[in-house]
Amino acid sequence: MKIREASRRYGVPRRTLQDRLHGRVPEKPTRMGPETILSKEEEQELVDWMINMAKCGFPLKKDDLLNTVHTIIKEDERKNPFKNGRPGRKWYNLFLKRNPQLAHRTAENISKRRAVITKKSIQKWFATLHECLKQQGVEDILDDPTRILNGDETSFVFCPKTGKVIAPRGYRNVYQIQKGKGKEAITVLLFFSASGEILPPCAVFPFVRPPKDVILSMPEDWFLGKSDNGWMKSDIFFDYMVKGLDNWLLQKNIKKPVLVFVDGHKSHLTMKLNQYCSENQIILYALPPNTTHIMQPADVSVFKPLKSEWSNTLRKWQAKPENVNTVLTKSSFCPLLNELLGNKNLAESIKNGFRKCGLYPFCSDNVDYTKCVQNSLENLSNKAQDHSESKICPEESQLSDFDTATKIIKDIKQDLENCGVDVNTVLSVIEKQKLMLNESVLTIKSYNDTVNELSSSITIKDNDEDSQYMNSSVVPVQENLDENKGNINHGMQTLPNVLIQSTNTISSILTDNLNTPSPIQKTSATNRSINRIGAISSTEWCEFEIKKEEAKQQKQDAKLHTKMAVYDEYAFSRSKFTFMPKPCPACIMVVSTRSMPLMNNVVLLFY
């Protein structure tokens, strides 16, 4: 294709095409404007540091970034156009524009216990679950999505948070009147299967005797929970498992046994519920502690979009003409939530949640391990350690081994001489080997210092590079290191053609200010004979509850035995005392015979 035809077809000026073809325009993109305060390599180093900090659970804010750059500029004494040497909003916006891999995000708070969860502990839980099902001969559960369920309780507020609104520019007092109590919410227990089906929910109202209008407003298949404070309790959860979940399984003709995943809340782990589940072929399995943000489908992909849609549904309901001045009441809550649960997109979110948690299809590799902050911290710490160890010469570390060997031989010199060993000869051989290795270390150090001195101001010249250099501060030279060959091993080769540069690309002050956090130290675990990662409906859990009661009784018996031992010791040590029959183990009456004949000196010992 000719240049004129290409210019006409693609709308590119003919002169631009000719300049590009004849090499009058550099191939590399040029940048307009003055140079940035930090070089391109330094900004990339700063970006990598910020990304690593965010992955490790320590994301930086705008002020943190600006303060770090201000410290670097101040310590490096760089000239800058900033006020007081601190970058402002313009530099910050341009920095984000130059590095599109960074963006503003809202961080989610997690506790320290959630932060120490590792990939290894989660994979151990998967292996334990598979082994438990294998021992019971019910591995086929993992292949049927209708037999895998998960559930948890969540709250729905009556007055959601206000979003962005339209208001007069510069007007400070922008309010939105809340219709109802600001912190009022209803707890709802939701269960769903891996196939995307939603079980009839249970709404927990803060009533001992619910009003008639609330009962009549509930859909027919819903369940009502009564609580004095509106929170989930163990008896409510048990009733729902019996009347709600089990009956739903019978109505749907779902094959038993079924696998139900729950978190480790105390309302979910009761002996009464465990016995019922064991008798009705319901395997109630606890998720790993502090991993619901990773392992529970309800928290991973269901509740957040459901609550966001609830806020939109509630605003639409309030925007209707008949509800403009109406407050959402408990009697109108259930019909509105039932309408929301009928959304067809919710089933797809449920399936995605089970898939991302690795529960169906059952595969530990599907879990998003990037949420394991401890692993990110350990990887970052290992990289920093490897980088620091790579700077140490291996021959230099071996010198300390000779010193250790010499010290040990001198300590056992007498024993070696008794065995006929010439200690002085051994020490002399070690000293010679040490001197030889020391000369090798000095030679390598000299070579490394020479290379580092040159590499700080050179770059390898590309053979295909044009002889015309755009940067005037870079000049081609021919380096010959024949002078240094006397100090370097003869096997060393001379350096190739190089380009001497005027300054370093990354300042050491910048790298010194980019500190990385260390891994979180795990607290000592409590002494428990069973972990919550086990199946709580198994025989092992029943035995654990029985052993716990027996241990409690043994502790009480030991305490009583100690009291009686103290009492007997005191009785036999005071033979002149007359002891009256004790009415109970807790109260012992002692009457002294040294005092008056009457019982004036009466001592009551309470244990």
Buried (B, 14 or more C-beta within 10 A) or exposed (E): EEEEEEBEEEEEEEEEBEEEEEEEEEEEEEEEEEEBBBBEEBBBBBBEBBBBBBBBBBBBEEEEBBBBBBBBBBEBEEEBEBEEBBBEEEBBEEBBEEBEEBEEEEEEEBEEEBBBBBBEBBBBBBEBBBEBBEEBEBEEBBEBBBBBBBBBBBBBBBBBEEEEEEEEEEEEEEEEEEBEEEEBBBBBBBBBBBBBBBBBBBBBBBBEEBEEEBEEBBEEEBBBBBBEEBBBBBBBBBBBBBEBBBBBBEEEEBEBBBBBBBBBBEBBBBBEBBEBBBEBBBBBBBBBBBBBBBBBBBBBBBBBEBBEBBBEBBEEBBEEEEBEEEBBEBBBBBEBBBEBBEBEEBBEBBBBBBBBBBBBEBEBEBBEBEBBBBBBBBBBBEEEEEEEEEEEEEBBEBBEEBEEBBEEBEEEBEEBEEEEBEBEEBBEEBEEEBEEBBEBBEBBEEBEEBBEEBEEEBEEBEEEEEEEEEEEEBEEEEEEBEEBEEEBEEEBEEBEEBBBBEEEEBBEBBEEBBEBBEBBEEEEEEEEEBEBBBBBBBEEBBEBBEEBEEEEEEEEEEEEEEBEEEBEEBEEEEEEBEEEEBEEEEEBBBBBEEEEEEEEEEEEBEE
